Amino acid sequence: MNKYLVRINKSRGQEGRGTTDHVWRIFENDKEYLFKNVVINSTLIDQQTGADYSVYCHGTMNIDKDTSTCTINGEVTKPVGEHKYQIRFNKDRGQEGRGSIDHVWRVFEDGNEFLFKHLKVNVPSYGEISDNDTRYNDNFNVACLGKMTIDKQTSTAVIN
């Protein structure tokens, strides 16, 4: 199985960086791809690479060029649950009310927001645009269905 790193394409629309709709950067081992859509059927784990934060998974990638969709299939360790979660990078971390500089993940559930240092997602997930507005990086989420457990001691969210 290959390792896949998933990030937001903050430079989309610029020369050589895809159109403004190519919002996902997928790294297969060290090769980069740009996609409009992403579906991940594998366990996601957070990762820091230098100053950048992302999620990664293991699996195999299928590409649908007609829809610019990347589907990554790997091992999912738990069945899907009942709550919807949206996951975003906490770009305001360290500011008042936004957690410490180490709280890099924002998780939304039923209108509630939680801040975490670490994240592990054990259910299928998919890229999602909030409010159908692609102008703002804050509108891009990784979304999933499941049940979240929280380890307060390590500030880790685990979604099964």
N, C-alpha and C positions, 0 to 999 in steps of 0.2 A: 504494500500500500504506500501511496505517496503522502507527503505532508503538504497541507494547504493552509496558507495564511490568508485571512480575509480582512480587507480594509476598505474604507470609504475613499473614493477617488476625488480628493479635494481639488485637483487641478483639471477636472473634466472640462471639456470644451476648449481647452488650450491646444495649441499645435502638438500633434503626436500623442494626445492624451484622451482621444475619443471624443464623442459628442457630449453635450451636456446631459444626455440620458445614460451615458456609460458611468454609472455611479459606484460600481464595485470593482475593486482591484483584487484579483486572485493570484497568489503566487503558488505555482506548482513546483515544489522543491525551490529552485531559484529563478524559474521563468515566470514572467508577469503576463497576465491576461486582463483585459478590460471587458466588463459585461454590463448589460442593462439590468439583468435579473440574476438572482442567485437562489438556489434551493440546496439546503444542506441536510442530508440524512445521515449524520454522524455526530458523535459527541464533540462539542465545542469546548475549548479551554482557553482562558485568557493568556496573553503573552505580551511582554514588553520587549521591544527591539530598539535600543537607543532611546530616543525621546518619543517614539511612536508606540501606541498600544493597538492591539488587534486581537482577533480570536483565531485559533487554528484548529484543524481537525486532520484526521487521516482517512484515506479512502481512495476512490478512483473517480475521475472527472469525466462527465459526458457534456458535450457542447452542442447546443442547438443554435446554429448560426443564423437561422431564419428569425428567431426571436431574441437573439443575443442573450441566451440563458445558459448559465453554468449550473449543472446539478452534480453535487458531490455525494457519492454513496459510500458509506463506511459502516462501522458497527455502532448501533444505537443500543445502549445498555438497559434502558427502561422503557416501558410503554408510555404512550401519550396520556396526559392527565386532562384536567378540566379547566384550568385557568389560562388566559392569554397573557403573555409577557412581551414587552418591548424593551430591547436592550440598546443603550447608547453609550458612547464615550462621554465622560464628564469633563467637558472642556473648561468648566469654571471651577474645577477642584482647587481647594486651598483658599477660596474666597469665602466670605462670611455666609454661613448657611449652606455651603456646597460641600461640606466635608473637608477632610485634610487633603493635602497634596497626593496622598496615597489612595484616596477614594476615586478610582478611575472609571468605575462603571455606574451608570444610572439604569435602574430596572423599574419599569412601570407596570403596575398591576391594578386594574379596576380604578384608575384615576389616582392611585397612590404612587409616590416615588420613593425608591430606596436607593441608598448609596453604598457601594461595596468596594473593597480593595481587590477581591478576587472573584472569579466567576467560572462556573462549570455548568454546561448545558448538556444533558444526557438524552435529549429528545430531538426529533427532526426540527429544523428551523428554516427560515426563509427570509430573504431581504424584503423590506417593506418601506414604502414611502408614506409618511403621515401627511394628511391634508392634501395629498396629490400635488404638492408644490416642490419642484426639484431645484428651486433657486437657493435653498438654504441647506447646509450640511446637517443642521439639527433635525431635519425631517427624515433622515435615513436611519432605519432601525434594523436590527436582527430580531425577528419575532418568532415566538414558539408557543406551543400549548403544553402545559404540564402542571406540576406542583412544586413550589419553591420551598426549600428548607434553608435556614440561615444559621451559620456558625458565627455567633457574635464574637467569640474569642479571636477568630482570625479575620472577621469581617468578610466572610465568603458566602456567596449565594450559590446554591446547587439547585438546578431545575431538573426534575425527573418527570 
